[in-house]
C-alpha cells in the first residue's frame, strides 16, 4: 500500500517537473520576457513535493523524472543547501532492499529536501569548519 502511494507521488512529481520545464514562469529576464524555470527550481519543486508525502528519491529516480543528468542533479542539490539558494536541509540515507542489488557501482543513496528553520541554520553556521576543527585538534597545550 505504501509503495503504491509512493509510486503515485513520484509520478505526480514527474508530471509537475515536466510541466515546469515546458512552461514559462511569471518572472522576467533581462529583456523583460518571461524566463523558464531553472534546473535548480525544478529540482527544488520536485523534491519538496516528494517530501510532503515522506518520499525519498534517488539520483536515478530524479533523473528519470526531470530528464537531467545525475551529476548535474547532485550539484544542484548541493546548491540548494546554500543560504543564497534557500538554505534547505538535504537529508541522505542508504536505499534498502532490492534496489541495492541492481547497482554495480556501490550503494544507492536516496535524498529528501526539507525547508530549514532560521534557528537551525544559525546553529549550523556557528559550527566550526573542517579546518577550524583540525586546528583545534592539533593545538599543543601550554
C-alpha positions as CSV (number, residue, x, y, z in Angstrom):
1,X,0.0,0.0,0.0
2,X,2.8,2.4,1.0
3,X,4.8,1.5,-2.1
4,X,1.8,2.2,-4.4
5,X,1.3,5.6,-2.7
6,X,5.0,6.5,-3.1
7,X,4.8,5.5,-6.8
8,X,1.8,7.8,-7.3
9,X,3.7,10.6,-5.6
10,X,6.8,10.1,-7.7
11,X,4.7,10.0,-10.9
12,X,2.8,13.2,-9.9
13,X,6.1,14.9,-9.1
14,X,7.4,13.9,-12.5
15,X,4.4,15.3,-14.2
16,X,4.9,18.6,-12.3
17,X,8.5,18.6,-13.3
18,X,7.7,18.1,-17.0
19,X,5.1,20.8,-16.8
20,X,7.5,23.2,-15.1
21,X,10.1,22.6,-17.8
22,X,7.6,23.2,-20.6
23,X,6.0,26.3,-19.0
24,X,7.2,29.8,-18.5
25,X,7.3,31.3,-15.0
26,X,5.9,34.7,-14.0
27,X,9.4,36.2,-13.6
28,X,11.1,38.3,-16.2
29,X,14.6,38.1,-17.5
30,X,16.9,41.0,-18.6
31,X,14.9,41.7,-21.7
32,X,11.5,41.7,-20.0
33,X,10.3,38.3,-21.3
34,X,9.2,35.5,-19.1
35,X,12.1,33.2,-18.2
36,X,11.8,29.4,-17.9
37,X,12.3,27.7,-14.5
38,X,15.9,26.9,-13.8
39,X,17.1,23.4,-13.3
40,X,17.6,24.1,-9.6
41,X,14.0,25.4,-9.3
42,X,12.6,22.4,-11.0
43,X,14.5,20.0,-8.7
44,X,13.5,22.1,-5.6
45,X,9.9,21.8,-6.5
46,X,10.0,18.1,-7.2
47,X,12.0,17.3,-4.0
48,X,9.6,19.4,-1.8
49,X,6.6,17.7,-3.4
50,X,8.1,14.3,-2.6
51,X,8.9,15.4,0.9
52,X,5.3,16.4,1.6
53,X,4.5,12.7,1.2
54,X,7.6,11.4,3.0
55,X,9.1,10.1,-0.2
56,X,12.8,9.7,-0.6
57,X,14.2,9.8,-4.2
58,X,17.5,8.6,-5.6
59,X,19.5,10.5,-8.2
60,X,18.4,7.9,-10.8
61,X,14.7,8.5,-10.0
62,X,15.2,12.2,-10.1
63,X,17.0,11.9,-13.5
64,X,14.1,9.9,-14.9
65,X,11.6,12.4,-13.6
66,X,13.4,15.6,-14.8
67,X,15.5,14.3,-17.7
68,X,18.6,15.9,-16.2
69,X,21.9,14.1,-15.7
70,X,22.6,12.6,-12.3
71,X,25.8,14.6,-11.8
72,X,24.0,17.8,-12.6
73,X,21.2,16.9,-10.1
74,X,23.8,16.2,-7.4
75,X,25.4,19.6,-7.9
76,X,22.0,21.4,-7.9
77,X,21.1,19.6,-4.6
78,X,24.3,20.8,-3.1
79,X,23.5,24.4,-4.2
80,X,20.1,24.2,-2.6
81,X,21.8,23.8,0.8
82,X,23.4,27.2,0.4
83,X,21.9,30.2,2.0
84,X,21.6,32.2,-1.2
85,X,19.6,29.4,-2.8
86,X,17.2,28.8,0.1
87,X,19.3,27.1,2.8
88,X,17.3,23.9,2.5
89,X,18.2,20.8,4.5
90,X,19.3,17.9,2.3
91,X,19.0,14.5,4.0
92,X,20.7,11.5,2.7
93,X,20.4,7.8,3.5
94,X,21.2,4.4,2.0
95,X,18.4,2.8,0.0
96,X,17.5,-0.5,1.5
97,X,16.2,-3.5,-0.3
98,X,16.2,-4.9,-3.8
99,X,17.3,-1.6,-5.4
100,X,20.8,-2.0,-4.0
101,X,21.4,-5.3,-5.8
102,X,20.7,-3.6,-9.2
103,X,23.5,-1.1,-8.8
104,X,27.0,-2.3,-9.8
105,X,28.9,0.7,-8.5
106,X,28.3,0.6,-4.8
107,X,25.4,1.6,-2.6
108,X,22.4,3.6,-3.8
109,X,21.7,6.8,-1.9
110,X,18.3,8.4,-1.6
111,X,17.6,12.1,-0.7
112,X,14.9,14.2,0.9
113,X,14.8,18.0,0.9
114,X,13.3,20.0,3.7
115,X,12.8,23.7,4.3
116,X,15.2,24.8,7.0
117,X,14.3,26.9,10.1
118,X,16.3,30.1,10.8
119,X,17.4,28.8,14.2
120,X,18.8,25.6,12.8
121,X,20.6,27.4,10.0
122,X,22.3,29.7,12.6
123,X,23.3,26.7,14.6
124,X,24.9,25.1,11.6
125,X,26.7,28.3,10.7
126,X,28.1,28.6,14.2
127,X,29.8,25.1,14.0
128,X,33.5,25.3,13.2
129,X,34.6,24.4,9.7
130,X,36.7,21.4,9.0
131,X,39.9,23.5,9.0
132,X,39.0,25.1,12.4
133,X,38.3,21.6,13.9
134,X,41.6,20.4,12.6
135,X,43.4,23.4,14.0
136,X,41.8,22.9,17.4
137,X,42.8,19.3,17.5
138,X,46.4,20.0,16.8
139,X,47.0,22.9,19.2
140,X,49.6,22.0,21.8
141,X,48.6,22.6,25.4
142,X,50.5,25.3,27.2
